[in-house]
Amino acid sequence: MKVYPFIWKWFILWYVVGLILVGFDLLPPWLEWANPVFLWLAGAIGGTILYQGLRQGIWIVPFIFFGSIAVETLGVKTGFPFSEYIYAEAFGPTVFGVPVTIGAAWLAVIGSSFAVARLFTFRNKILWLVPILAVWLDMAIDPVAANVKGYWLWANDGLYYDIPTQNFVGWFGLSLIFSWLLQRHERTVDSLFIRHGVYLFVMLHVLFGVTAVNAGLYGIGFLSVITSGVILLERRGRDDRVTQTEMVQ
């Protein structure tokens, strides 16, 4: 994975610029093409984490990419499983009304959730934490992407920032299918990828949290701050436990 360090550094640079331009609503219309690039970079990191952390990553990563696009296509055409919605023209080329970059976005969400889940030690952590974390991340993404940025439009309302509750149920269901595969094929992985995955999860939450606060959605900003603090503290605690174990040995 000689190209991975370049991807990570390029993503950090893109993220910092995006946090300023998108987070504070400074992105000019002619620079909207930067959004798909950000998703491809985040998806490349999430996909690499999964590829490195799974025994059958060579086919599971494409399955998540294309499987998510297929389910999103079903959602756009039928309203199942996420409720009725349409995408705006903000993410590049589409297939049956669904941007191809959505596959990369799902890889970023599942890959980063997988990394965060690996911080914990209880049984079946991957199976249950990955879908919970994916939904938790979507609770920051969806209100901003739909209500603030208009990246997609919902036909129905819901209790949480007018996002249909069915959307979160659908997210959990699809993520649960993916997490079942992840748990069955999980393997030991270099701590670098787990660390980057944790950072990716937190960075995504922060990006949408800052954007939300700037738009007056203060509850999402609070959600992002709490999430980031808890996850980073858990990662630090895990590192301390590993260090103590190595010292004992």
C-alpha positions as CSV (number, residue, x, y, z in Angstrom):
1,M,0.0,0.0,0.0
2,K,2.7,2.5,-1.0
3,V,0.1,5.0,-2.3
4,Y,-1.8,5.0,1.0
5,P,0.4,7.6,2.8
6,F,-0.1,10.0,-0.1
7,I,-3.9,9.5,0.0
8,W,-4.0,10.1,3.8
9,K,-1.9,13.3,3.6
10,W,-3.9,14.6,0.6
11,F,-7.1,13.9,2.5
12,I,-5.9,15.8,5.6
13,L,-5.1,18.8,3.4
14,W,-8.4,18.6,1.6
15,Y,-10.2,18.2,4.9
16,V,-8.7,21.3,6.5
17,V,-9.6,23.4,3.4
18,G,-13.1,21.8,3.3
19,L,-13.7,22.4,7.0
20,I,-13.2,26.1,6.4
21,L,-15.0,26.5,3.1
22,V,-17.8,24.1,3.7
23,G,-18.1,24.4,7.5
24,F,-18.4,28.2,7.3
25,D,-20.4,28.3,4.0
26,L,-17.6,29.9,2.0
27,L,-17.4,27.3,-0.8
28,P,-17.9,29.2,-4.2
29,P,-20.1,27.5,-6.8
30,W,-17.2,26.9,-9.2
31,L,-15.6,24.8,-6.5
32,E,-18.5,22.4,-5.9
33,W,-16.4,19.7,-7.7
34,A,-14.3,19.5,-4.5
35,N,-17.2,17.6,-2.7
36,P,-16.9,14.4,-4.8
37,V,-13.1,14.5,-4.5
38,F,-13.4,14.7,-0.7
39,L,-15.8,11.6,-0.8
40,W,-13.4,9.6,-3.0
41,L,-10.5,10.3,-0.7
42,A,-12.5,9.4,2.4
43,G,-13.8,6.3,0.7
44,A,-10.3,5.3,-0.3
45,I,-9.2,5.5,3.3
46,G,-12.3,3.6,4.6
47,G,-11.8,1.0,1.9
48,T,-8.1,0.6,2.7
49,I,-9.0,0.1,6.4
50,L,-11.5,-2.6,5.5
51,Y,-9.1,-4.3,3.0
52,Q,-6.4,-4.5,5.6
53,G,-8.6,-5.6,8.4
54,L,-10.6,-8.3,6.7
55,R,-9.5,-11.7,5.4
56,Q,-11.7,-11.4,2.3
57,G,-11.3,-7.6,1.9
58,I,-10.6,-8.0,-1.8
59,W,-14.3,-8.8,-2.5
60,I,-16.0,-7.3,0.6
61,V,-14.8,-3.8,-0.2
62,P,-16.3,-3.9,-3.7
63,F,-19.4,-5.6,-2.3
64,I,-20.0,-2.6,0.1
65,F,-19.3,-0.1,-2.7
66,F,-21.6,-1.6,-5.3
67,G,-24.0,-3.0,-2.8
68,S,-24.6,0.4,-1.2
69,I,-25.2,2.0,-4.7
70,A,-27.7,-0.8,-5.5
71,V,-29.6,-0.3,-2.3
72,E,-29.5,3.5,-2.7
73,T,-30.9,3.0,-6.3
74,L,-33.7,0.9,-4.8
75,G,-34.3,3.6,-2.3
76,V,-34.5,6.4,-4.9
77,K,-36.9,4.3,-7.1
78,T,-39.2,2.8,-4.4
79,G,-38.6,4.6,-1.1
80,F,-37.4,1.4,0.5
81,P,-35.5,1.1,2.8
82,F,-34.7,4.8,3.5
83,S,-38.0,6.5,2.6
84,E,-38.6,8.6,-0.5
85,Y,-35.8,11.0,-1.6
86,I,-33.9,12.3,-4.6
87,Y,-30.3,13.4,-5.1
88,A,-29.3,16.9,-6.3
89,E,-26.5,17.3,-8.8
90,A,-23.7,17.8,-6.4
91,F,-21.7,14.6,-6.4
92,G,-20.7,14.0,-10.0
93,P,-21.9,11.3,-12.4
94,T,-25.0,9.3,-11.5
95,V,-26.3,5.8,-12.2
96,F,-30.1,5.5,-12.1
97,G,-30.3,8.7,-10.2
98,V,-27.7,7.8,-7.6
99,P,-24.2,9.4,-7.6
100,V,-21.4,6.9,-7.9
101,T,-19.6,8.7,-5.1
102,I,-22.2,7.4,-2.7
103,G,-20.4,4.1,-2.8
104,A,-17.3,5.8,-1.6
105,A,-19.2,7.6,1.1
106,W,-20.5,4.3,2.4
107,L,-17.0,2.9,2.4
108,A,-15.9,5.9,4.5
109,V,-18.7,5.4,7.0
110,I,-18.4,1.6,7.3
111,G,-14.6,1.7,7.3
112,S,-14.4,4.3,10.0
113,S,-17.1,2.7,12.1
114,F,-15.3,-0.6,11.8
115,A,-12.1,1.1,13.2
116,V,-13.9,2.7,16.1
117,A,-15.6,-0.7,16.9
118,R,-12.2,-2.3,17.1
119,L,-11.4,-0.1,20.1
120,F,-13.8,-2.1,22.2
121,T,-13.4,-5.6,23.6
122,F,-16.8,-7.1,24.2
123,R,-18.2,-10.0,22.2
124,N,-19.8,-9.3,18.9
125,K,-18.6,-5.7,19.0
126,I,-18.2,-5.5,15.2
127,L,-21.7,-6.9,14.5
128,W,-23.6,-4.4,16.7
129,L,-21.3,-1.4,17.0
130,V,-20.7,-0.8,13.3
131,P,-24.4,-0.3,12.5
132,I,-24.9,1.8,15.6
133,L,-21.9,4.0,14.8
134,A,-23.0,4.3,11.2
135,V,-26.4,5.6,12.2
136,W,-24.8,7.8,14.8
137,L,-22.7,9.4,12.1
138,D,-25.7,9.7,9.8
139,M,-27.4,11.7,12.6
140,A,-24.8,14.4,11.9
141,I,-24.6,13.9,8.2
142,D,-28.2,13.8,7.1
143,P,-29.6,17.1,8.6
144,V,-26.7,19.0,7.2
145,A,-26.6,17.4,3.8
146,A,-30.3,17.6,3.3
147,N,-31.5,20.6,5.2
148,V,-28.5,22.9,5.0
149,K,-26.7,21.9,1.8
150,G,-29.5,20.4,-0.2
151,Y,-27.5,17.5,-1.4
152,W,-30.6,15.4,-1.4
153,L,-34.3,16.1,-0.8
154,W,-36.7,14.1,1.4
155,A,-40.3,13.7,0.4
156,N,-41.4,13.0,4.0
157,D,-40.7,14.6,7.3
158,G,-39.5,13.0,10.6
159,L,-39.0,13.8,14.3
160,Y,-35.3,14.3,14.0
161,Y,-34.6,17.5,12.1
162,D,-37.3,16.6,9.6
163,I,-35.4,13.5,8.6
164,P,-37.7,10.4,8.1
165,T,-37.2,7.9,10.9
166,Q,-37.3,5.2,8.3
167,N,-34.0,6.5,7.0
168,F,-32.2,5.6,10.2
169,V,-33.9,2.2,10.4
170,G,-32.7,1.6,6.8
171,W,-29.2,2.7,7.6
172,F,-29.1,0.3,10.5
173,G,-30.4,-2.6,8.5
174,L,-28.0,-2.1,5.6
175,S,-25.0,-1.5,8.0
176,L,-26.0,-4.6,9.9
177,I,-25.7,-6.7,6.7
178,F,-22.2,-5.2,6.1
179,S,-21.2,-5.7,9.8
180,W,-22.1,-9.4,9.7
181,L,-19.6,-9.8,6.9
182,L,-17.0,-7.7,8.7
183,Q,-17.3,-9.8,11.9
184,R,-17.0,-13.1,10.0
185,H,-13.8,-12.0,8.2
186,E,-12.1,-9.8,10.8
187,R,-8.4,-10.2,11.2
188,T,-5.5,-8.5,12.9
189,V,-4.5,-5.2,11.3
190,D,-1.8,-2.7,11.8
191,S,-2.7,-0.1,14.5
192,L,-2.0,2.7,12.0
193,F,-5.1,1.9,10.0
194,I,-7.3,1.6,13.1
195,R,-6.0,5.0,14.3
196,H,-6.6,6.6,10.9
197,G,-10.1,5.1,10.9
198,V,-10.9,6.5,14.3
199,Y,-9.6,9.9,13.2
200,L,-11.7,9.7,10.0
201,F,-14.9,9.0,12.0
202,V,-14.2,11.9,14.4
203,M,-13.2,14.2,11.5
204,L,-16.5,13.5,9.6
205,H,-18.5,14.2,12.8
206,V,-16.6,17.5,13.3
207,L,-17.0,18.6,9.7
208,F,-20.8,18.2,9.8
209,G,-20.9,19.5,13.4
210,V,-19.2,22.7,12.5
211,T,-21.4,23.1,9.4
212,A,-24.5,22.5,11.5
213,V,-23.5,25.0,14.2
214,N,-22.8,27.6,11.5
215,A,-26.4,27.0,10.2
216,G,-27.9,27.2,13.6
217,L,-28.3,23.4,14.2
218,Y,-26.6,23.6,17.6
219,G,-27.8,20.1,18.8
220,I,-25.8,18.4,16.1
221,G,-22.7,20.4,17.1
222,F,-23.2,19.3,20.7
223,L,-23.6,15.7,19.4
224,S,-20.3,15.9,17.5
225,V,-18.4,17.4,20.4
226,I,-19.6,14.6,22.8
227,T,-18.9,11.9,20.1
228,S,-15.4,13.1,19.4
229,G,-14.5,13.4,23.1
230,V,-15.8,9.9,24.0
231,I,-14.1,8.2,21.0
232,L,-10.7,9.9,21.4
233,L,-10.7,9.1,25.1
234,E,-11.5,5.5,24.4
235,R,-8.7,5.3,21.9
236,R,-6.3,6.8,24.4
237,G,-7.5,4.3,27.0
238,R,-6.9,1.4,24.6
239,D,-3.4,2.6,23.8
240,D,-2.7,2.8,27.6
241,R,-4.0,-0.7,28.1
242,V,-1.9,-2.0,25.2
243,T,1.2,-0.3,26.6
244,Q,0.6,-1.8,30.1
245,T,0.2,-5.3,28.6
246,E,3.4,-5.0,26.7
247,M,5.3,-3.8,29.9
248,V,4.0,-6.8,31.8
249,Q,5.1,-9.2,29.1
